[in-house]
Amino acid sequence: MAYQLKYKETLPVLFAEAVEKYRNEPAFRIKKDGNWQMWTYGEARDKIELIAMGLRSLGIESGDRIGIQSENRPEWVWSDYAMAHFGIISAAVYPTLLPEQVKFILNDSGAAAVFVSSKEQAEKILQIKPEVPTLKFMIIYDSVSYPDEWILTLDDLLLKGAEFKKGVNYTLEEIGEERQKDEIWTLIYTSGTTGNPKGVMLTHFNIASNVQAIQSTVNFLDKKRWLSFLPLSHSLERAGSHFTFWLGSDTWYAENILKVPENLQDCKPHYLISVPRLYEKIYAKVLEGVRTAKPAKKKIVNWAMGVGKEASINYLQKAKMPGGVLGLKYKLANKLVFSKLNKVFGGEFIFGISGGAPLPQAIGEFFASSGILILEGFGLTETTPVTNVNPIDNIKFGYVGPTIIDVEMKIAEDGEILFRGPNIMKGYWNNPDATAEVIEADGWFHTGDIGIIDQDGFLKITDRKKNLIVTSGGKNIAPANIENKLLQSRYIDQLVVIGDRRNYLVAAVVPSQEVIENTAKEGNFFTEDYEALLKDDRIKKLIEDDIDRLQTEFARYEQVKKFFLVSKAFTIEGGELTPSLKVKRKVVEQLYADQLDALYTD
């Protein structure tokens, strides 16, 4: 297939280009002992070479597989680049996975070694080691000592690499030049809402082409600060790590998800990649602040939001600034209100990227009216991952944008979205049958998502095919649309709509505990017993009225008739969420079967 772009075909080529161009620029930062530690591009390159040489000294060869099981940190990316240069296939492992889940990935990939971040992660490997026969080495990033010879620290590996390097006559870059575009770069295991995950085989050309196509489409500025907090095991953040490196970016790794607000102030990022959850949290907090504000302040904020919405629709979403009277009003609104919101992101924010799940239209419009633009995109692990993104000069909220350059898109007769292009995976590791189910002979990939394309070529995702609800009356319903709308309620934190083969829709609702408790305090019926509070009819009536208000635009058969309240949030640890934070609907239905059944029998 002829492409519009002339692509550099492998990761080592992109890497060498970045190091040559940005050698003395800051590349990575992480907070240790209260201070941010930094490595330049040149310093990172030297670490990566020693890791690669160290792996070679252990007898690891091109084509072998190695797992990476770690939280976000520079060593994660260094390991990734080291393996990419020497033709070793990395296998990403979420650090939140349980030992049994880790065992499956290491056995399925046939991992010869695994990098882990800490003693906590190392203990998982020690627990399953007897059941992973291919595993020969474990390398721990932290300085954690074990007496076993098969366990090394990263410092040990670097020393081995330095010694090995003395006896060879090649460099990191020279070995990197041997890589071919169709060689497997990595295995990323789909988190899967049902069954065992599948290992997605992505090639050097998959990732290299996606990085270049994204830049050709969006045109980010180089040498800017990025805050990284999505797991590097997630395909979006993983691709982002190589994209930002190629652009000469200064990447700061958040300490953890709870520290993101604080780290935003430290980093003052120009860009960040996030799932909608971060934006939703900030949105909810702002709205709650407005609701509890004094009348005069509330009036100013509401006026500013009205001005911002008009400016957003007519100008900001088209990368223009309003002029005339509206321009003067917007400047005042920015001074009084919006500048404070920008400080939440550090004060130097250019725009954000949202992916991994649908961004509610109301939230995108809210931030845009504040001058904070969020570009929603779309893709899957199998598409490396980006296929679509909203252009900065024509943002349509509720849509994920047109395709990036060189990616083709069409809608099948049953509404399923199909893609074809240089970013489509090689297939599923050791699973040709599953590969054949999703990739046609002529290269079209079946996403499993349902959507529509508007007259401008913008894609709107409706839902997953497997999530479609068919009621007992034969009505087909996409629950995602309903869920995204109801999640606009200030009282609701998480929600799952259920009703397959039933005669009406119901929902499992996780309320926003902070909002519920504040509401109870205002009404003088607060109790420290949160579960008892959720049983109070006044709380249920508040949520019921808000649900009814929000779902008036839906047909009667699409409206939630009944719901029950869940006191504990859906979590990865609880089993209701995948590592990429998608709700496991079947698990929720099983866990709350009695409550759900009661909604149909009462």
NUVEX-901874 format. One record per residue (C-alpha): residue in three letters; x, z, y. Coordinates in steps of 0.1 Angstrom, whole numbers, padded with zeros to 4 digits, always signed. Each point is the difference from the previous one (the first is absolute). Example, Ala and Ser with C-alpha at 12.3 -4.5 7.8 and 13.67 -1.06 7.14 Angstrom:
# residues 2
ALA+0123+0078-0045
SER+0014-0007+0034
# end
This chain:
# residues 602
MET+0000+0000+0000
ALA+0013-0009+0035
TYR+0000+0029+0024
GLN-0002+0000+0038
LEU+0029+0025+0003
LYS+0035-0005-0012
TYR+0005+0032-0019
LYS+0031+0021-0008
GLU-0007+0005-0036
THR+0013+0034-0011
LEU+0002+0036+0012
PRO+0039+0000+0001
VAL-0001-0029+0024
LEU-0023+0018+0024
PHE+0021+0032-0004
ALA+0033-0017+0008
GLU-0016-0016+0031
ALA-0013+0034+0012
VAL+0033+0018-0006
GLU+0020-0027+0018
LYS-0023+0000+0030
TYR-0007+0037+0003
ARG+0031+0017-0016
ASN+0004+0027+0026
GLU-0037+0006+0008
PRO-0020+0030-0014
ALA-0017-0009-0033
PHE-0013+0032-0016
ARG-0008+0036+0011
ILE-0012+0030-0019
LYS-0004+0036+0011
LYS+0023+0025-0017
ASP+0003+0037+0009
GLY-0020-0006+0032
ASN+0021-0030+0012
TRP-0004-0037-0003
GLN+0029-0016-0019
MET+0007-0037+0006
TRP+0018-0028-0019
THR+0008-0034+0016
TYR-0005-0033-0018
GLY+0037-0001-0008
GLU+0001+0035-0014
ALA-0031-0007-0021
ARG+0016-0032-0013
ASP+0030+0019-0012
LYS-0022+0026-0018
ILE-0019-0028-0016
GLU+0031-0017-0013
LEU+0013+0033-0016
ILE-0034+0006-0016
ALA+0001-0035-0015
MET+0036+0005-0012
GLY-0009+0034-0014
LEU-0028-0015-0020
ARG+0023-0027-0013
SER+0025+0027-0011
LEU-0028+0016-0021
GLY-0004-0033-0019
ILE-0032-0010+0018
GLU-0003-0038+0000
SER-0020-0027+0016
GLY-0035+0000-0014
ASP+0000+0037-0009
ARG-0028+0021+0015
ILE+0004+0032+0020
GLY-0028+0023+0013
ILE-0001+0014+0035
GLN-0021+0032+0001
SER+0004+0015+0035
GLU-0016+0009+0033
ASN+0009-0022+0029
ARG+0037+0003+0010
PRO+0029-0024+0008
GLU+0014+0004-0035
TRP-0032-0016-0014
VAL+0006-0032+0020
TRP+0038+0001-0007
SER-0007+0001-0038
ASP-0025-0029+0004
TYR+0025-0022+0018
ALA+0028+0009-0024
MET-0020-0010-0030
ALA-0013-0032+0017
HIS+0036-0012+0007
PHE+0011+0006-0036
GLY-0031-0015-0017
ILE-0012+0034-0013
ILE-0038+0002+0000
SER-0014+0031+0018
ALA-0032+0017-0012
ALA-0018+0020+0027
VAL-0014+0033-0011
TYR-0023+0021+0023
PRO+0015+0036+0003
THR-0035+0014-0003
LEU-0005-0013-0035
LEU-0003+0024-0029
PRO+0027-0001-0028
GLU-0022-0019-0024
GLN-0006-0027+0027
VAL+0037-0002+0007
LYS+0007-0003-0037
PHE-0023-0030-0003
ILE+0018-0019+0028
LEU+0035+0008-0012
ASN-0009-0011-0036
ASP-0020-0031+0010
SER+0029-0012+0022
GLY+0026+0011-0025
ALA+0019+0019+0027
ALA+0037+0006-0007
ALA+0003+0025+0029
VAL-0021+0016+0027
PHE+0007+0012+0035
VAL-0018+0032+0010
SER-0001+0019+0033
SER+0002+0036-0009
LYS+0000+0027-0027
GLU-0039-0001-0001
GLN+0001-0037-0009
ALA+0030+0005-0024
GLU-0020+0026-0019
LYS-0027-0026-0007
ILE+0026-0023-0015
LEU+0015+0028-0021
GLN-0034+0007-0014
ILE-0006-0036-0012
LYS+0036-0010-0008
PRO-0003+0003-0038
GLU-0029-0024+0001
VAL+0017-0027+0021
PRO+0026-0014-0024
THR+0015-0026+0024
LEU+0008+0026+0027
LYS+0038+0005+0002
PHE+0006+0015+0035
MET-0018+0019+0028
ILE+0015+0000+0035
ILE-0012+0027+0024
TYR+0001-0006+0037
ASP+0002+0037+0008
SER+0031+0021-0010
VAL-0016+0015-0031
SER+0024+0009-0028
TYR-0009-0003-0037
PRO+0025+0004-0028
ASP-0012-0032-0019
GLU+0024-0029+0002
TRP-0028-0025+0004
ILE-0011+0016+0033
LEU+0019-0008+0031
THR-0005+0007+0037
LEU+0001-0029+0025
ASP+0033+0014+0012
ASP+0013-0003-0036
LEU-0011-0036-0001
LEU+0016-0008+0034
LEU+0033+0013-0013
LYS-0003-0020-0032
GLY-0008-0031+0022
ALA+0030+0006+0022
GLU+0023+0002-0030
PHE-0016-0030-0017
LYS+0004-0021+0032
LYS+0038+0005-0001
GLY+0001-0020-0033
VAL-0021-0030+0009
ASN+0006-0029+0024
TYR-0036-0006+0012
THR-0022+0015+0027
LEU-0037+0009+0002
GLU-0007-0032+0019
GLU+0019-0022-0025
ILE-0021+0013-0029
GLY-0031-0003+0021
GLU+0007-0037+0005
GLU-0006-0005-0038
ARG-0037+0010+0002
GLN-0025-0028-0005
LYS-0034-0003+0017
ASP-0020+0004-0032
GLU+0018+0030-0013
ILE-0021+0032-0003
TRP+0008+0023+0028
THR-0024+0029-0008
LEU-0028+0013-0021
ILE-0027+0018+0019
TYR-0026+0016-0021
THR-0036-0003+0013
SER-0014+0035+0004
GLY-0032-0012-0018
THR-0034+0017+0004
THR-0005-0004-0037
GLY+0023-0002-0030
ASN+0038-0002-0001
PRO+0018-0017+0029
LYS+0014-0035-0003
GLY+0036-0008+0011
VAL-0002-0027+0027
MET+0031-0022-0002
LEU+0012-0010+0035
THR+0028-0025+0005
HIS+0027-0002+0026
PHE-0018-0030+0015
ASN-0033+0019+0000
ILE+0013+0028+0023
ALA+0024-0022+0020
SER-0027-0025+0009
ASN-0025+0026+0008
VAL+0023+0018+0024
GLN+0008-0033+0018
ALA-0037-0012+0001
ILE-0012+0033+0014
GLN+0026-0002+0029
SER-0009-0037+0006
THR-0037+0011+0003
VAL+0002+0033+0019
ASN+0034-0003+0018
PHE+0011+0037+0002
LEU+0028+0009+0024
ASP+0034+0008-0016
LYS+0020+0033+0004
LYS-0032+0021+0004
ARG-0009+0034-0015
TRP-0023+0003-0030
LEU-0013+0032-0016
SER-0003-0003-0037
PHE-0024+0023-0019
LEU-0020-0020-0025
PRO+0017+0003-0034
LEU+0027-0025-0006
SER-0015-0004-0035
HIS-0030-0016+0018
SER+0005-0038+0003
LEU-0009-0001+0037
GLU+0026+0026+0010
ARG+0025-0015-0024
ALA-0003-0035+0015
GLY+0001+0017+0034
SER+0034+0016-0008
HIS+0016-0034-0006
PHE-0018-0016+0030
THR+0011+0027+0024
PHE+0036-0001-0013
TRP+0002-0038+0005
LEU-0013+0005+0036
GLY+0027+0025+0008
SER-0025+0029+0004
ASP+0008+0037+0003
THR-0021+0015-0028
TRP-0008+0037+0001
TYR-0013+0017-0032
ALA-0028+0025+0006
GLU+0007+0034-0016
ASN-0033-0001-0018
ILE-0036-0010+0008
LEU-0009+0033+0017
LYS+0030-0004+0023
VAL-0010-0035+0012
PRO-0015+0012+0033
GLU+0032+0020+0008
ASN+0023-0029-0012
LEU-0019-0025+0022
GLN+0012+0021+0030
ASP+0036+0000-0013
CYS+0001-0037-0008
LYS-0022-0014+0027
PRO-0005-0031-0021
HIS-0007-0034+0013
TYR-0017-0011-0032
LEU-0013+0016-0032
ILE-0017-0010-0032
SER-0028+0021-0012
VAL-0031+0001-0021
PRO-0032+0007+0020
ARG+0000+0037-0008
LEU+0025+0009+0028
TYR-0020-0019+0026
GLU-0033+0015-0013
LYS+0015+0035+0003
ILE+0011-0005+0036
TYR-0034-0017+0009
ALA-0019+0030-0015
LYS+0021+0025+0019
VAL-0005-0018+0033
LEU-0037-0003-0004
GLU-0002+0037-0009
GLY+0020+0008+0031
VAL-0024-0020+0022
ARG-0031+0016-0016
THR+0012+0035+0008
ALA+0014-0009+0035
LYS-0016+0013+0032
PRO-0027-0023+0015
ALA+0022-0013+0028
LYS+0029-0010-0024
LYS-0024-0015-0025
LYS-0015-0021+0027
ILE+0034-0014+0010
VAL+0010-0007-0036
ASN-0033-0018-0007
TRP+0004-0021+0032
ALA+0036-0008-0010
MET-0011-0011-0035
GLY-0027-0022+0014
VAL+0026-0017+0023
GLY+0025-0002-0029
LYS-0026-0017-0023
GLU-0008-0027+0026
ALA+0038-0005+0006
SER+0007-0001-0037
ILE-0027-0026-0010
ASN+0008-0024+0029
TYR+0038+0005+0004
LEU+0020+0025-0020
GLN-0010-0015-0034
LYS+0013-0033+0013
ALA+0033+0015+0012
LYS-0010-0002+0036
MET-0004+0026+0027
PRO-0032+0002+0021
GLY+0001-0010+0036
GLY-0023+0005+0030
VAL-0023+0030+0002
LEU+0001+0005-0038
GLY+0038+0001+0002
LEU-0001+0027+0027
LYS-0025+0020-0021
TYR+0022-0004-0031
LYS+0031+0012+0018
LEU-0018+0031+0012
ALA-0015+0006-0035
ASN+0035-0004-0015
LYS+0014+0026+0024
LEU-0028+0025-0005
VAL-0006-0004-0038
PHE+0018-0027-0020
SER+0036+0009+0009
LYS-0006+0034-0017
LEU-0011-0017-0032
ASN+0031-0022+0000
LYS+0021+0032+0002
VAL-0014+0009-0034
PHE+0020-0029-0014
GLY+0031+0010+0020
GLY-0007-0019+0032
GLU+0019-0032-0007
PHE-0023-0016-0025
ILE-0004-0038-0001
PHE-0024-0004-0029
GLY-0008+0012-0035
ILE-0006-0018-0033
SER-0029+0011-0022
GLY-0003-0010-0037
GLY-0007+0014-0034
ALA-0037+0006+0007
PRO-0026-0012+0025
LEU+0004+0012+0036
PRO-0034+0010+0013
GLN-0010-0024+0028
ALA-0010+0029+0023
ILE+0035+0015-0003
GLY+0018-0032+0007
GLU-0022-0006+0031
PHE+0006+0036+0011
PHE+0038-0002+0000
ALA-0001-0035+0016
SER-0021+0012+0029
SER+0027+0027+0005
GLY+0027-0027+0001
ILE+0013+0008-0035
LEU-0002-0031-0021
ILE-0003+0002-0038
LEU+0005-0033-0019
GLU-0019+0002-0032
GLY+0013-0020-0029
PHE-0006-0006-0037
GLY+0018-0005-0032
LEU+0006+0014-0034
THR+0031+0011-0020
GLU-0003-0033-0019
THR+0003-0019+0033
THR+0033+0018+0011
PRO-0023+0012+0018
VAL-0011-0017+0033
THR-0023-0030-0001
ASN-0020+0005+0033
VAL+0005+0017+0033
ASN-0018+0000+0034
PRO+0020-0019+0027
ILE+0009+0022+0030
ASP-0017-0025+0024
ASN-0033-0003-0019
ILE-0009+0033-0018
LYS-0033+0001-0018
PHE-0009+0035-0012
GLY-0018+0000-0033
TYR+0021-0030-0011
VAL+0035+0000-0015
GLY+0010-0032+0018
PRO+0010-0035-0011
THR+0027-0005-0027
ILE+0037+0003+0010
ILE+0020-0033+0000
ASP+0003-0019-0034
VAL-0028+0021-0017
GLU-0031-0019-0011
MET-0034+0017-0004
LYS-0034-0009-0013
ILE-0032+0016-0012
ALA-0012-0006-0036
GLU-0036-0007-0008
ASP-0007+0036-0009
GLY+0015+0012+0034
GLU+0034+0010-0013
ILE+0030-0005+0023
LEU+0028-0021-0015
PHE+0036-0005+0014
ARG+0029-0024-0007
GLY+0034+0000+0016
PRO+0037+0011-0003
ASN-0011+0037+0000
ILE-0020-0001-0033
MET+0016+0022-0027
LYS+0018-0014-0030
GLY-0025+0018-0022
TYR-0005+0034-0017
TRP+0029+0014-0019
ASN-0003-0004-0038
ASN-0037-0009+0005
PRO-0005-0038-0001
ASP-0037+0003-0009
ALA-0007+0021+0032
THR+0021-0025+0020
ALA-0021-0030-0013
GLU-0032+0018+0010
VAL+0010+0001+0037
ILE+0023-0030+0005
GLU-0014-0035-0006
ALA+0022-0028-0013
ASP+0001-0016+0035
GLY+0012+0033+0016
TRP-0032+0015+0014
PHE+0000+0038-0002
HIS-0033+0018-0005
THR-0001+0031+0021
GLY-0030+0018-0014
ASP-0012+0004+0036
ILE-0032-0015+0015
GLY+0000-0015+0035
ILE-0010-0026+0025
ILE+0020-0023+0023
ASP-0014-0006+0035
GLN+0003-0032+0020
ASP+0034+0010+0014
GLY+0015+0006-0034
PHE-0002+0038+0003
LEU-0006+0019-0033
LYS-0025+0028-0003
ILE+0002+0022-0031
THR-0033+0010-0014
ASP+0010+0021-0030
ARG+0018+0000-0034
LYS-0019-0021-0026
LYS+0001+0030-0024
ASN-0014+0023+0026
LEU-0032-0020+0006
ILE-0030+0021-0007
VAL-0029-0017-0018
THR-0031+0022+0003
SER-0026+0003-0027
GLY-0021-0022+0022
GLY+0026-0028-0002
LYS+0014+0004+0036
ASN+0037-0007+0004
ILE+0016+0024+0025
ALA+0036+0003+0013
PRO+0005+0038+0005
ALA+0031-0004+0022
ASN-0020-0013+0029
ILE-0023+0030-0002
GLU+0028+0025-0005
ASN+0019-0013+0030
LYS-0030+0003+0022
LEU-0009+0035-0011
LEU+0036+0012+0004
GLN-0006-0004+0037
SER-0019+0033-0002
ARG+0020+0028+0016
TYR-0013+0023-0028
ILE+0013-0022-0029
ASP+0037-0001-0011
GLN-0004-0019-0033
LEU-0029-0016-0018
VAL-0008-0020-0031
VAL-0033-0020-0003
ILE-0013-0002-0036
GLY-0030-0017-0015
ASP+0009-0025-0027
ARG-0030-0007-0023
ARG-0020+0027+0019
ASN-0030-0006+0021
TYR+0015+0012+0033
LEU+0033+0009+0016
VAL+0015+0036+0002
ALA+0033+0013+0013
ALA+0026+0026-0006
VAL+0010+0013+0034
VAL+0031+0020+0009
PRO-0008+0015+0034
SER+0026+0005+0028
GLN+0007+0037-0004
GLU+0012+0005+0035
VAL-0030-0016+0016
ILE-0025+0018-0023
GLU+0016+0034+0007
ASN+0000-0007+0038
THR-0036-0011-0001
ALA-0010+0032-0019
LYS+0019+0021+0026
GLU-0019-0017+0028
GLY-0033+0007-0018
ASN+0009+0036-0008
PHE-0003-0004-0037
PHE+0037-0002-0010
THR+0013+0016-0031
GLU+0035+0001-0015
ASP-0015-0011-0033
TYR+0003-0038+0004
GLU-0019-0008-0032
ALA-0029+0023+0012
LEU+0001-0018+0033
LEU-0005-0033-0016
LYS-0032+0013-0017
ASP-0015+0008+0033
ASP-0030-0023+0007
ARG+0011-0004+0036
ILE+0033-0016-0010
LYS-0017-0023-0025
LYS-0026-0010+0027
LEU+0027-0009+0025
ILE+0018-0023-0025
GLU-0033-0015-0012
ASP-0011-0008+0036
ASP+0034-0016+0007
ILE-0001-0021-0032
ASP-0035-0012+0009
ARG+0011-0009+0035
LEU+0030-0020-0012
GLN-0017-0020-0028
THR-0030-0014+0020
GLU+0017-0034+0000
PHE-0001-0002-0038
ALA-0029-0013-0021
ARG-0020+0028-0016
TYR+0015-0006-0034
GLU+0035+0003+0015
GLN-0007+0034+0015
VAL+0011+0033-0015
LYS-0031+0020-0009
LYS+0016+0032-0012
PHE+0034+0017+0000
PHE+0018+0031-0010
LEU+0029+0018+0017
VAL+0035+0005-0016
SER+0020+0029+0013
LYS+0034-0012-0010
ALA+0016-0032+0012
PHE+0007-0029-0024
THR+0037+0001-0008
ILE+0026-0017-0021
GLU+0007+0034-0017
GLY-0037+0004-0007
GLY-0002-0034-0017
GLU-0026-0015+0024
LEU+0026-0021+0019
THR+0026-0025-0011
PRO+0036+0004+0013
SER-0009-0026+0026
LEU-0030+0021+0011
LYS-0028-0021-0014
VAL-0030+0019-0014
LYS-0004-0001-0038
ARG-0038-0005+0000
LYS-0003+0005-0037
VAL+0019+0033+0002
VAL-0022+0012+0028
GLU-0031-0009-0020
GLN+0013+0018-0031
LEU+0011+0032+0019
TYR-0033+0003+0018
ALA-0023-0014-0026
ASP-0024+0030+0001
GLN-0004-0001+0037
LEU-0006-0037+0000
ASP-0025+0002-0028
ALA-0018+0027+0019
LEU-0005-0024+0030
TYR-0019-0023-0023
THR-0021+0026-0017
ASP-0010+0023+0029
# end
